Amino acid sequence: MSTILSIETSTEVCSVAVHRDGQLLGFSESRRQKSHSSLVVAMIDQLLSNANVEKTELSAIAVSKGPGSYTGLRIGTSTAKGLCYALGIPLIAIDTLESMALEASMHVVGETYIIPMLDARRAEVYCEVFNQDMEMIEEPKPVILDNESFGHFEKRSKLVVIGNGAAKAAELMGERTGAIFWDHITPSAKHIGELALKSFDQKHWEDLTYFEPFYLKEFYTPKPPKSLA
């Protein structure tokens, strides 16, 4: 029997979930922006209490590994690592974009390319491409959108673009008769937990000492202006 706590903090939506043998026992979500650090531990405690699960019953902690918000990913990772160290249990890291695609795959019919997108700076998004069977077609990468983006997929099949980058995609990719844009789908701990079961069974665990989130791009810190003195 496996009981897995999942943590998702890669975007403005913070969520936690607990699954037992793949079945959802409890879920909690907050959309309060810039509050992950103050909320996530309290959310976990309340979730486990409501689900009647003791921390000592947990078999593993699953965390959304990115891409996504630099600060959000750091909060989720540090919280997950702290619990793993304290409880002596493994850490599982799940691709954020894959977890989004999993939700979309439940609502598509026929041959479809699913493109989860997370908003980045200006016309850029972080994205990945899956087919309707959740097979990865293109690995995660940063993309600068324009009206030609992903046209080669659209010629072959239906295109479903999801996530908080979907609205930007709809604007920059222009009117595309074969493309559907779902901006209501956000990363969720529910789907992190679903994907984590397979990793747990296969003992695909992370090294607690060396694991770092998958930022996809290096965090950019503007350099201070040179002194004129």
N, C-alpha and C positions, 0 to 999 in steps of 0.2 A: 504493500500500500504506500502510495506517495502523496504527501500533502505539500503543495507548492504555493508559496506566497509570491505574487508578481507585483512589480513596481514600474510605473510608466510616468516619466517626468520630462519627456523629450520636447514637449511643446507647452503652450499656455494651459493645456488641460492636464491636470494631475490625477492619476487614478491608481488604485490598488485593488487586487483581487486575490482570492484564495481558492484553489482547486484541490479536490481529492480524487486521484485516479482519473483526472481529466474532466471531472464534473464540477461545475461552478458551485461553490458553497456561499460565496459572498463577494460583493463588489461595492466600491465607493469611488466617487468621482467629484472633483472640484474644478470649477472654471474661474476661480479667483486668480487673476494674473499676478505674477511676481510674488507668490506666497508659498511656493513649493517647500522651501526650507522650513517654514514655520508650521506647515500643515501635514507633511507626509508621515511623520512619526505618529502623530495623534490619529491620523486616518487609519494607519496600520493597527494601532492598539484597539480602536473602536471596531474595526472590521473583524479582527480575530475574536473580540468579545461577543459581537453579534452572531458570529458563526460558531461559537462555542469551541474554538480551536485554541489550544495553548501553544505558546511559542515553542515549547519543547517537543510538540508534535510535528513541527515543520521538518520536511525532508530536504528542502532546498529553497533558495531564493532565486527568482528569475527577475532580470532587469532588462528594460529596453536599452539596447546598447548604442542606438543612433543609426543614422545621423539625426541631427536636431539641434536644439538650443544648447550651446556650450555650457551655460550655467545650469540649465535643467538636467542635462546628462550627468554633470558632476554631482549634483544633489542626489539623483537616483542611485548612482554608482556608490557613492560614499555611504548612503543609508544601507544599501544591499550588502556591501562589504562588512559594515559594522555588525549587522545581524548574523552574517555567515561566520565571522570570527567569534562572536559571542556564543553562538549555538553549536559551532563545530560542524556546519553543514555546507554543502557545495553551492557555488554560484553558477547560474546559467545566464548567458547573455543572448538576447534575441534581437534580430534585425528589426528595427522600428518599421521600416517600409514594408517588410514582409507581413508584419502583423496587421497593417492597414489593408494590404491586398487580400488577406484572409477574409476579412469582413466583406469586402466587395465581391469576392468570389462566390459568396452565398446568395448573391442577388443578380448574378448574370446568367444568361442562357445562351448556349451556342458558342461558336468560336469568338473569343474576345481577348483583347490585350488589355490588361489592367496596369495602369501607371500611377502608383502612389507618388505624391509630390509634397514636399515640405518647403514652405516659403523660405527663401534666402534673400540676400540683398538685391535690390533693383529688379532686373528681369530674370534673375537667377533662381533656380529651384534645385533641391536635392531629389533625385528620383531613381526609380528602378522599374523594370518591366517584367511582368509575369503573364503567362497565359491563363486561361480559365481553369486549368488543372493545378495551378499554383507552382508551375515550373518556371524557374527564373530564366528569362530570355536575355536581359541585359543587367549587368551588375550595377550596384549603386554608384551614382556619379553626379557631379554638379553640372547643370545644363543652363545655358542662357537661352531663353525662349524667344522664338520668333514665329512668323506665320508658316514656316516650313517644318517646324519641329514635329517629329514623329510621323511625318507624312508617309514614310515607307511602310509603317505598320498599318496605317489607316487604309491603304490601298488593298490590303489583304484581309482585313477583318475589322470588326467593331472595336472601337477604342473607348475605354472608360478611364477618365482621369479623376483621381480622388485626392482628398486632403486639403490642407489650408493653402496649398499652392494652386488649387484647381481654378479659383477665380482669376488669378493672375494668368493662368494658362488660357482660359477662355478669352481673355482680352487680347493677349499677345499672339495667340495662335490663329486668331480671326475666326470667321464663321466656317465651321467644318461640319458638313452634313453627317459625317460618320462618327463624330466625337461626342461623348457625353461627359459632363463635368459635375462631379459630386463633391462639393466642398464641405458637406456635413459629416463626412467620415474622418475621424481623428484617431490617432494612436490610442489604444486602450489596453489596460492591464488584463482585461478579459481574454483578449486574443494572444497577448504575451504568454499567459498561462496555458492556453491551449497548445501553443507551439512548444512550450517548455517541456511538456510531458515526454515527447519523443527524445529530446536531448537528455533528459534525466535517465530514461531507460537505457540509452546508449552510453551513458556516463560521459557525455560531451560537456564537461565542466571547465570553468575558467580557473586560471591560476590566480588566487586571491591577491598575491603579492604584486603581480605584474599586470593584471588586467586594467586596461584603460578604455573609456568609451570610444566608439568609432565616430570621430568628428567629421570625417570625409575631407574637410579642409582645415588647415591650421587656424586657430583662433587669432583674429586680427586685433592688435592693440595699436592705435595710432601713436606715432612717435611724437614726443613733445617738440615744439619748435626750438630751433637752435637759438641760443642766447645771442643777442646783438652786442653784448658787452665785449 
